[in-house]
Amino acid sequence: MVQTESESELERGDRAPDFSLPDVRDDQVALADFADADAVLLVFTCNHCPYAKAKFDTLNDIAADYDDVAVVGVNPNDAEAYPDDSLERMRELVEDGTIQYDAYLRDETGEVARAYGAVCTPDPFLLRNEDGEFTLAYHGRLDDALNPDDEPTSEGGDARDAIDAVLAGDEPEDAFKPSRGCSIKWPDE
């Protein structure tokens, strides 16, 4: 495990890179499929990283609490080197209720993670839907619990604050607070 902090390559207001990735049912899911949502919380995550696992419940709760926001997990890790990050294991976690996001997608090549500039798991990006075009509204930590065993001041507090701002038509706080997690295990490295 190599601890890494997220970096900000996309700027607020930048158009979100499009994608089309398989979900746990082998259906292709594109960013445009979430056009009915006011926002998308796109989180690069995985199955094995203790930092990512510590945020499963936080992301499930956000997905349950916000009807107008789609929570989408994207797993870019090398499944050959890390079998716990396989599509089959993703299916198991969805089927047993461990993961209850609106979608859990497999980025087998890591191309989508690279397009967003993601570097760790979890690495959250909040996308604002502006008439069917998604732009970056927030990139940073989910909350102030930066280590797997830490208790947050407010579970998902930073992400929830950003979501609430976007849903109210406002801008989230400007200060970049990086996420922390395991480095992405790139498939071609």
C-alpha angles and dihedrals in degrees: 000000000000113000112223135175121221120253127209114239099149115065125222108274094026115134111260114245111253121238143180114198137162119258127209090280091052091250116140111243122194131191087246089063087075095057090121092060121088089217142003123218100207110191124186102214142140143207103252108040112102090218092054093043090052089060099048092097093043091054092043090053093049090050090051096044100049117059092179095051126073116212109209123184118201120194111202099166124124104260093193093060092034108035091182086069094058123126088246091058089047088055091050092052091051094044094050092047097246088122117039102168122140087252137000111201135189118228095189096175096039088233095129093046089052092048089057094042092241114167107167143034115275101029111159127202121184112208122199117215109225106182093318096319115107120215131179112265100165139006120180146076125339092225142331095279096101098168125059094247097043121109113225123232085233120004107249088354100151093044092044091051090052092046092049091050093049093047089050090052093251134120120258119241112294101223112101111229107184124224117236128215147110116321114258110264097228114215095225100046 
